[in-house]
């Protein structure tokens, strides 16, 4: 599978907000294993802290992940973050399963200053509801936000 292209001339450095999506290898539904998903979320959090990003919202669907990220420093580098997060979160999985966890690359949308990040966060946490996995976003164990409570996001839907 080829990697999605990045925007030419954009550095992906600094205090921007990004809506990102990346898929598991061959869209395998590995995150039906909640413990695995929770381990991956914990690794994402550690990597984001190290790489100077805030996770405004996240959701691990069975076969893909959505993250709404915000660089918190002029040196915050999205490409380096995603590479590091996927690598560190996939290491144990690859050792145990003898195959990679993630597909190559990722899709991104750079939020414009006038775009409301809370609207993107709501979209992310509502993914399991739209997919019929749960009736309420509050019931899904692999989604959350470091900026807003799930109740705040769900109440504004």
C-alpha positions in Angstrom: 0.0 0.0 0.0 1.4 3.4 -0.9 1.7 6.2 1.7 -0.8 9.1 1.6 1.0 12.2 0.4 1.9 15.1 2.6 1.2 18.7 1.6 4.2 20.0 -0.3 5.8 23.0 1.3 4.2 22.5 4.7 6.7 21.5 7.4 4.3 19.8 9.9 6.3 21.5 12.6 4.9 23.7 15.3 1.7 24.4 17.2 -0.8 23.2 14.6 -3.8 20.9 15.2 -4.2 17.7 13.1 -6.9 15.2 12.6 -5.1 12.0 11.8 -6.1 8.5 10.8 -4.0 5.4 10.4 -5.0 1.8 9.8 -4.0 -1.6 11.1 -2.2 -3.8 8.7 -4.6 -5.3 6.2 -7.4 -3.6 8.2 -7.3 -6.5 10.7 -9.7 -5.8 13.6 -7.1 -6.2 16.4 -8.7 -3.6 18.7 -11.6 -5.8 19.5 -9.0 -6.9 22.1 -9.7 -4.0 24.5 -6.5 -4.7 26.6 -4.4 -4.4 23.5 -6.1 -1.1 22.6 -5.6 0.3 26.1 -1.9 -0.6 25.9 -1.7 1.2 22.5 -3.5 4.3 24.0 -1.0 4.3 26.9 1.9 4.2 24.5 0.4 7.0 22.4 0.1 9.2 25.5 3.7 8.6 26.5 5.0 9.3 23.0 2.9 12.4 22.7 4.2 13.7 25.9 7.8 13.0 24.8 7.2 14.6 21.4 5.4 17.7 22.7 1.9 17.0 21.5 -1.5 17.0 23.3 -4.1 14.4 22.4 -7.3 16.4 22.1 -9.3 13.3 21.2 -8.7 9.7 20.2 -10.6 6.6 19.2 -9.3 3.2 18.4 -11.8 1.5 16.2 -11.3 -2.2 15.6 -9.1 -1.7 12.5 -8.0 1.9 12.6 -7.1 4.8 14.9 -8.2 8.5 14.9 -6.2 11.1 16.8 -6.9 14.8 17.1 -3.5 16.2 18.0 -2.1 19.6 18.9 1.6 20.5 18.8 2.4 22.3 22.0 5.9 23.6 21.0 7.5 25.2 18.0 9.5 22.0 17.6 6.4 19.6 17.6 6.9 17.4 14.5 3.8 15.5 13.4 5.6 13.1 11.1 8.2 12.2 13.7 5.4 11.8 16.3 3.3 9.4 14.2 6.4 7.3 13.2 7.5 7.0 16.8 4.0 6.3 18.2 3.3 3.6 15.6 6.7 2.1 16.1 6.6 2.0 19.9 2.9 0.9 20.1 3.5 -1.9 17.6 6.7 -3.4 19.0 5.1 -5.9 21.5 2.3 -6.8 19.0 4.9 -7.5 16.3 7.0 -9.6 18.6 4.0 -11.7 19.8 2.0 -11.9 16.5 5.0 -12.0 14.1 3.5 -9.3 11.9 3.3 -5.5 12.0 0.4 -3.8 13.8 0.1 -0.8 11.5 -0.1 0.0 7.8 2.5 2.4 6.4 1.7 6.1 6.5 -1.3 8.1 7.8 -3.9 10.4 6.6 -4.1 13.9 8.0 -6.2 17.1 8.0 -4.5 20.2 9.2 -7.1 22.2 11.1 -7.4 25.9 10.1 -7.4 28.4 12.9 -11.2 29.0 12.4 -12.0 25.3 12.5 -13.4 24.3 15.9 -11.3 21.4 17.3 -14.2 20.4 19.6 -16.3 19.6 16.5 -13.5 17.2 15.3 -13.3 15.7 18.8 -17.0 15.0 18.7 -16.8 13.4 15.3 -14.0 11.1 16.6 -15.7 9.9 19.7 -18.9 9.3 17.8 -17.2 6.8 15.4 -18.2 3.7 17.5 -21.8 4.9 17.6 -21.9 5.4 13.8 -20.4 2.0 13.3 -23.0 0.4 15.6 -20.5 -0.8 18.2 -22.2 1.1 21.0 -25.3 3.1 21.6 -23.5 6.0 23.4 -20.0 7.3 22.9 -19.7 7.2 26.7 -19.8 3.4 26.5 -16.8 2.9 24.2 -13.7 2.0 26.2 -11.1 3.0 23.5 -11.9 6.7 23.1 -11.3 9.8 25.1 -9.8 13.3 25.3 -7.1 15.1 27.3 -8.9 18.4 26.8 -12.5 17.7 27.4 -14.4 15.1 29.4 -16.4 12.6 27.5 -19.5 13.9 29.1 -18.7 17.4 27.7 -18.2 16.1 24.2 -21.2 13.8 24.3 -23.5 16.5 25.7 -22.8 18.8 22.8 -23.8 16.2 20.2 
